[in-house]
Amino acid sequence: MTEPQAHLLVVDDDERIRGLLQKFLIRSGFLVTVARDAAQARRLLAGLDFDMIVLDVMMPGEDGIALTRDLRARLSVPILLLTAKGEAVNRIEGLEAGADDYLVKPFEPKELLLRINAILRRVPAVKPQAPGPKVLHLGEVRYDMERGELWRGTEPVRLTATEAQLMRIFATRPGEAVSRERLVGDLGPTEETGDKAQERAVDVQITRLRRKIEVDPKQPRYLQTVRGAGYMLQPD
């Protein structure tokens, strides 16, 4: 493992594979953000820095090869391609597009881990020369991840300690549903007793936070409720 934790962006249109990769890599000690397609990956890359991209080749719309070629023209972040195509011509195409490595599906999770660590060892300090602030945009509101600050235009938005902690939790998992149970665990114990009471306390905090983020808190655009899964921050 590398220290500090490397932040990986996993891009795959298959929800099941995306979830399995995320869980495995988190258990392996990485910070992991996921995207369902090239468009969502671009939005995340516009506001966040990643140590590496694990990218599926076969995706609807813009495929992994095209995205790799475009990203390589302006970013030096390492890219590992995943694909069901194992022919030499496909591997060459991926490497010529700028990928650092190429892994054919199906693969053993341990091999993926070895490939990722090998790439990170070769490029331990690949970062943009002049990294900007890590900022998530939520309409007229923006959240500075490094400072933990919420702004509306030029005016700071005051957050309570709990609201600030919620924003930190959601900002590390944009586009990912976070369950009430997980939020209760991450926020720590409250004055409420019992699991249901603590989950209701989380709901109250979400309602308050929406008032500071959303144009219409009753119809949230950015801090969404995901039925049966929890809450999700969906930045622009």
N, C-alpha and C positions, 0 to 999 in steps of 0.2 A: 504493500500500500504506500501511497504517497502522502506526505504531510506538507501543508494542510490538505484537507480533502479536495480531490479534484471534482469539478462540476461538469457533468456530462449532459449533453442534449441528445436524447434518443428520438429519432424521427421514423415512424412506421405507420402505415395506414391501417394495419391489422390491430384492432383494439386488444385482442387477447395476447398477441406477441408483445405488443407495447407494454402491457401490464406486467407480463412475466419478466421481461428484460428489466423493467424498472425495479421490481421487487428484488430480483437477483442482484442487481448492481448496488442497490441500497444496502442489502445484507453484506455485500462485499466491501462496504465502507465508502462508497461514492455518494456525492450529492447528485441527484438525477432530476432533470426536467424533461417532460415528454411533449412531442408535437405529433399531430395526426397527419400532417401533410407539409409540403414545401412552404405554402403560404403562412401557416402558423409558425413554422420554424423561422421564417424571415422576420415575423413580428417579434418573436422572442430574441432573436439575434440583434435586433435594432436597439433593445434596451438592456440586454444582459451580456456579460462576458462568460464564455465557456472555455474549459480546458480541452475539450474534445467533443466531436460530433460522431455519433453512431447512427448511420443513415441507410435506410432501406433503398434499394435501387428501383424496384418495381412499385411505383405508386401512381395512382390516377392523377391526371393533370401533369404538372412538372415532375419529372422523375428524378431519381437521386443523382444520376450522371449530370443532367443539366444543372441541378442545384449546386453540385460540387464544382462544376466548371465556373459558374458565376461567382460563388463564394471565394474560390481560390484567387480570382482576379483582384480581390480587395481584402481578404482576410488570410491570416496564417494559421488559424486554428486547425489542429490535426483532424482528419476525417477518416473514419473506418466505414467502408461500405459493406452492407449485407445484401446478398442476392441469392436467388435460386439458380442463377445461371453460372455454371462452373467452367465453361469453355474458355480457352486461353484468350480468344479474341475479346471476350467480355471483360476479363480481368485486365487486359491491356487497355481497353477503352476506359475503364474506371481509373486506372493509374495515370493514364495520359490526361484525364480530366483534372487530376491534382490530388486524388485520394492517397493517403499514406499507407493503407493496407486494404485488403479485400478478403472477406470471409464468406464462404459458400454455405447456404442453408441446405439441409439441417446441420447444425453444429452443436458440439458439446459446450455447455455453459463455461466450463473450465477453460476451454480453448479461447473463447471470447475474452475471458478475464486476462489470460496470458497475453493475448494480442493487444488489449488496451494498455496493460501495464508496460509492455515492451515499447509501444509508441510513446507513452508518457515519459519513459526513461530517456528516449532519444531526443525528445523536445520538452525538457522539464520546465522551461521558462518562456514558452511561446505566448506572448501577449501583444496586443496592439501597442505600437510605439507611444501613442499618447492616449491611453484609455480615458474615456469620458466617464461621467457618473453613471451608476447603474440606476436607471429610472424606468418606472412603469407608468404608462400614460392611460388615464381613465377619463376620456373626454377632456373636460376643462381642468380636471384634477390630475396631478402627477405625484408619484411616490418615489422619493429618493431612498433606495435600498441601503446605501452605505450610511446615510445619516439617520435613517428611520423617520424621515420627515414627510408630511403630507402638505401639498401646496395647491391652492386654487388661484391660478394666475400668479400674481406677485404676492399674494397674501398667504401666510402660513395657516394651516388648519390645526387647531389644538386637538391632540389626542390624549385620552386618559391612558394610564399604564396598561390596562387590559386591551384597549383598542390598538395601542401601539404594538403589543405582543401579537394580536390577531393579524395585523398587517404584515408583521415579519413572517408569520407562519404561512400566510397565503402567498406572499411575494416570492417565497422560495419554491412554490408549487403552482405557478400560473397555469391556468387551463386544466388543473387537476382537482377533482372533487376531494374534499377533506371531510371525513365523517365527524359527527358531533362527538362520538366517543374519543376520537383522536384529539379533537380540540380540547375536550375536558382534560385529557391526559397532559397535553402540551401546556395548557394554561395553569395546571395545578389545582389543588383543592380550593373551593370557595366556601362561603359561609353556609351555602345550601347543603343539605344532607340528602344522600340517595342519588343514584345515577340519573333518574328522570329529572330530579330537581336541578342537578348540575347541568344537564342538557338544556333545560328551560332557561337557565341562567346564561348559557352560551347564546341561545336564541335572542335573548334580550340585548346582549352585547352586539350581536350581528345587526339587529334593528337600529341600534344607536349609531353603529359605524356606517350603515347605509345612508343615514341622514347627512353624513359628512362627505360621502362619495357620489351618491346618485342625484340626478336631476329630479327623478320621481322615485323616492324610496319604496313606494308601494308596487312599482313595476321596475325592479332592479335590472340594470343592463350589465353592470360590472361585477357586483358581488351577488352571484346567482345562487338560488336554491336548486340543487340537483336531487330530484325525487328519489328517495331511497338510498342516497349516497352521502348527503351532507351539503356543504357549501363550496363554491368555487369562485375564485377571482379570475375574471376573463378580461385582461387588458386589451387595448387597441392593438 
